[in-house]
Amino acid sequence: MKETGDFYHTEESVKQYFELAEGIDGRELIETLKKFLPKGKSILEIGMGPGKDMDILKSDYVVTGSDFSLVFLETYAKNNPEIELLELDARDLKTSKKFDALYSNKVLHHLSKPDLKRSIERQVEILNSKGLVCHSFWKGSGSEEYSGMLFQNYQEEEIENLFSTGFDILHLEPYSEMGSSDSILLIATKKT
C-alpha cells in the first residue's frame, strides 16, 4: 500500500509501533459499539496492528483479524493460533467472506480520499444485511506524512458525506484520545 510505504512491513518498525502504542487501545470505542452490535456476531477488524483491540473484541464477538502487514499478522498468530487472520489491503478488502460488522481504529486515515471511497464501497459488499461499521478517524483538516505514511484528517461532515451513500449513520461524534476532541467515532449500518 503506497500510503504506508514500508513502515509496517519490517520487524523493526513494527517493534517501534508496539512501543508507540503502549497503553493505547480501543476499549472506549468497543464499549460504544456494544450498544449497537449484539454479542456473538461476526466482526472483521481492518488493520489490526498488534491486536490489542482484537483481544478486547474476541471476548464478545466471533473475530477475524486483518492487516496489510504480514509482520503484524505473524506476530499476533504466534500467541493466538485459534484466531482467523487475513492479509488484506484496506483499499480493496479482497475477501469472499461476509461479516456482521467491520471495525477499524485509526486505520482508514492512511488511505487517500479516493482510496477511502473505494474501501467504503467494498465494505458495503462484504457486510451481511444490516451489517455495521465502526471506524475511528483523526479529527482535523488537511493531511500529513510521517515515515512515508499518509495521515488524512477529517471533520464529521466529511465522514458523513463519504459514508452516507451506502450507510445510515447511527453514531458520529468526536471523542478525545490524545487531546481534547481530537478523534471521531463513526458507527453506521448498511442500507437495505
C-alpha positions in Angstrom: 0.0 0.0 0.0 1.8 3.2 -1.1 0.1 5.2 1.6 2.0 3.4 4.3 5.3 2.8 2.5 7.3 0.0 4.1 6.8 1.2 7.7 4.6 -1.7 8.8 6.5 -4.3 6.8 9.7 -4.6 8.9 10.1 -6.2 12.3 12.0 -3.0 13.5 9.2 -0.7 12.5 6.5 -3.0 14.0 8.5 -3.1 17.2 8.6 0.7 17.1 4.8 0.8 16.6 4.3 -1.5 19.6 6.3 1.0 21.7 4.4 4.0 20.4 1.0 2.3 21.0 1.8 1.1 24.6 -1.2 1.7 26.8 -3.5 2.7 24.0 -6.4 0.6 22.8 -10.0 1.0 21.5 -11.8 -0.1 24.7 -13.9 3.1 24.7 -14.8 2.6 21.1 -15.7 -1.0 21.6 -18.0 -0.1 24.6 -19.9 2.2 22.3 -20.0 -0.5 19.5 -21.6 -2.9 22.0 -24.6 -0.7 22.3 -25.3 -1.4 18.6 -23.9 -4.9 17.9 -25.2 -7.9 19.9 -22.8 -10.4 21.3 -21.9 -13.4 19.2 -21.9 -11.5 15.8 -19.0 -11.9 13.4 -16.6 -8.9 13.1 -13.6 -8.2 10.9 -11.0 -5.9 12.2 -9.4 -3.9 9.4 -5.8 -3.1 10.2 -5.5 -4.9 13.5 -1.8 -4.0 14.1 -0.6 -5.5 17.3 -4.1 -7.0 18.1 -4.9 -5.0 21.2 -8.4 -4.3 20.1 -8.8 -7.9 18.8 -8.1 -9.1 22.3 -11.0 -7.0 23.6 -13.4 -7.8 20.7 -12.9 -11.6 20.9 -14.5 -11.7 24.4 -17.9 -10.8 22.9 -17.7 -11.5 19.1 -16.5 -14.0 16.5 -13.5 -12.1 15.3 -11.4 -12.2 12.2 -8.3 -10.1 12.1 -6.8 -8.5 9.1 -3.8 -6.3 8.2 -1.7 -5.4 5.2 1.4 -6.2 7.2 2.5 -9.8 7.4 4.7 -8.9 10.3 1.7 -7.9 12.4 -0.3 -11.0 11.4 2.6 -13.4 12.1 3.3 -11.7 15.4 -0.3 -12.0 16.6 -0.7 -15.5 15.3 2.2 -16.8 17.4 0.1 -16.3 20.6 -3.4 -16.6 19.1 -3.3 -19.5 16.6 -7.1 -20.0 17.1 -8.0 -16.6 15.6 -8.5 -16.4 11.8 -6.3 -13.8 10.2 -6.4 -12.4 6.7 -3.8 -10.4 4.8 -6.0 -7.6 3.4 -5.4 -4.2 1.9 -8.0 -1.7 3.4 -8.4 -0.2 -0.1 -10.0 -3.2 -1.7 -10.6 -5.8 1.1 -10.3 -8.7 -1.3 -12.1 -11.5 0.6 -15.1 -13.7 -0.3 -16.2 -13.8 3.4 -19.1 -11.7 4.8 -19.3 -10.2 8.2 -21.9 -8.7 10.6 -19.6 -5.8 11.4 -16.3 -4.2 10.3 -14.1 -2.4 12.8 -11.1 -0.2 12.5 -9.3 2.0 14.9 -7.3 4.8 13.3 -6.6 2.8 10.1 -8.6 4.3 7.3 -6.9 7.7 7.7 -3.9 6.1 5.9 -5.9 6.0 2.7 -6.2 8.8 0.2 -9.7 10.1 -0.2 -10.3 8.3 -3.5 -9.0 5.0 -1.9 -11.2 5.6 1.1 -14.3 5.9 -1.2 -13.3 2.6 -2.9 -12.9 1.0 0.5 -16.3 2.1 1.6 -17.9 0.7 -1.5 -16.2 -2.6 -0.8 -17.2 -2.6 2.9 -20.8 -2.5 1.8 -20.3 -5.6 -0.3 -18.7 -7.7 2.4 -21.2 -6.9 5.1 -24.2 -9.1 5.8 -27.7 -7.5 5.6 -28.0 -4.7 8.3 -24.2 -5.0 8.9 -22.4 -2.3 10.9 -19.2 -0.4 10.5 -17.3 1.1 13.5 -14.4 3.3 12.5 -12.3 6.0 14.2 -10.5 8.8 12.5 -8.3 11.7 13.5 -10.3 14.9 13.6 -8.9 18.0 11.9 -8.2 19.3 8.4 -5.6 18.5 5.8 -3.1 15.7 5.8 0.5 15.0 6.8 3.1 12.4 6.1 5.2 10.6 8.6 7.8 8.0 7.7 6.2 7.7 4.2 2.7 7.2 5.7 -0.3 9.3 4.9 -2.4 10.7 7.8 -5.6 12.2 6.5 -7.7 14.2 8.9 -11.5 14.6 8.8 -14.4 16.6 10.1 -17.7 14.9 10.9 -19.4 16.4 7.8 -16.8 14.8 5.5 -17.2 11.4 7.1 -21.0 11.6 6.9 -20.8 12.5 3.2 -18.3 9.7 2.5 -20.4 7.0 4.2 -24.0 8.2 3.6 -24.3 6.6 0.2 -24.1 3.1 1.5 -24.8 3.5 5.2 -27.3 5.1 7.6 -25.3 6.9 10.3 -26.1 5.7 13.9 -23.4 7.5 15.8 -21.0 10.2 14.7 -19.3 12.1 17.5 -15.9 13.5 18.4 -14.0 11.9 21.3 -10.7 12.5 23.0 -7.7 10.2 22.6 -4.5 12.2 22.9 -6.1 15.7 23.1 -9.4 17.3 23.5 -11.9 16.1 20.8 -9.0 15.0 18.5 -10.8 12.0 17.1 -14.1 11.0 15.6 -16.1 7.7 16.0 -18.5 6.6 13.3 -21.0 3.7 13.7 -23.3 3.1 10.8 -25.5 0.4 9.4 -25.6 -0.9 5.8 -28.6 0.5 3.9 -31.1 -2.2 3.0 
